Amino acid sequence: MLVLDDFLTTPISGETAGEVLNILASREHRGSTIVTSQFDPEDWYKSLHDAVIAESILNRLVLTSELVQLDGPNMRRHEHALKKDEIER
């Protein structure tokens, strides 16, 4: 199993995108991949500057996937606010 945590929360270089594509291509139909991200898959294109590589990566990740989208508050902000309140007391 491959886990990509906080996937494409920042832009990556063309070289890195190529490496990600090679890894995903070599694993195609051979193992599970879990991807977590703060962004929706359509927003991942913004972090991939080569349209061909972006399309190839997204096709491998999204076309055969089950998307689970969670709604709710940002837990890091929530925890930070709680800690800040505790300090101020």
Backbone hydrogen bonds, N-H to C=O, Kabsch-Sander energy under -0.5 kcal/mol:
donor,donor_aa,acceptor,acceptor_aa,energy
2,L,32,S,-2.4
4,L,2,L,-0.5
4,L,34,I,-3.1
5,D,3,V,-0.7
7,F,4,L,-0.6
7,F,36,T,-3.3
9,T,6,D,-1.3
12,I,47,S,-2.1
17,A,13,S,-2.6
18,G,14,G,-2.2
19,E,15,E,-1.9
20,V,16,T,-2.6
21,L,17,A,-2.5
22,N,18,G,-2.3
23,I,19,E,-2.3
24,L,20,V,-2.7
25,A,21,L,-2.9
26,S,22,N,-2.2
27,R,23,I,-1.2
28,E,24,L,-0.7
28,E,25,A,-0.7
30,R,27,R,-2.7
31,G,27,R,-0.8
34,I,2,L,-2.8
36,T,4,L,-2.8
43,D,40,D,-1.8
44,W,40,D,-0.6
44,W,41,P,-1.4
45,Y,41,P,-0.5
46,K,43,D,-1.2
47,S,44,W,-1.7
48,L,44,W,-0.5
48,L,45,Y,-1.2
49,H,47,S,-0.6
51,A,49,H,-0.7
54,A,50,D,-2.9
55,E,51,A,-2.4
56,S,52,V,-2.1
57,I,53,I,-2.8
58,L,54,A,-2.8
59,N,55,E,-2.5
60,R,56,S,-1.8
61,L,57,I,-1.9
62,V,58,L,-3.2
63,L,58,L,-0.6
63,L,59,N,-1.2
65,S,62,V,-1.7
67,L,65,S,-0.6
69,Q,67,L,-0.5
70,L,68,V,-0.5
75,M,73,P,-0.7
78,H,74,N,-2.2
79,E,75,M,-2.8
80,H,76,R,-2.3
81,A,77,R,-2.5
82,L,78,H,-2.1
83,K,79,E,-2.4
84,K,80,H,-2.5
85,D,81,A,-2.3
86,E,82,L,-2.1
87,I,83,K,-2.2
88,E,84,K,-2.0
89,R,85,D,-1.0
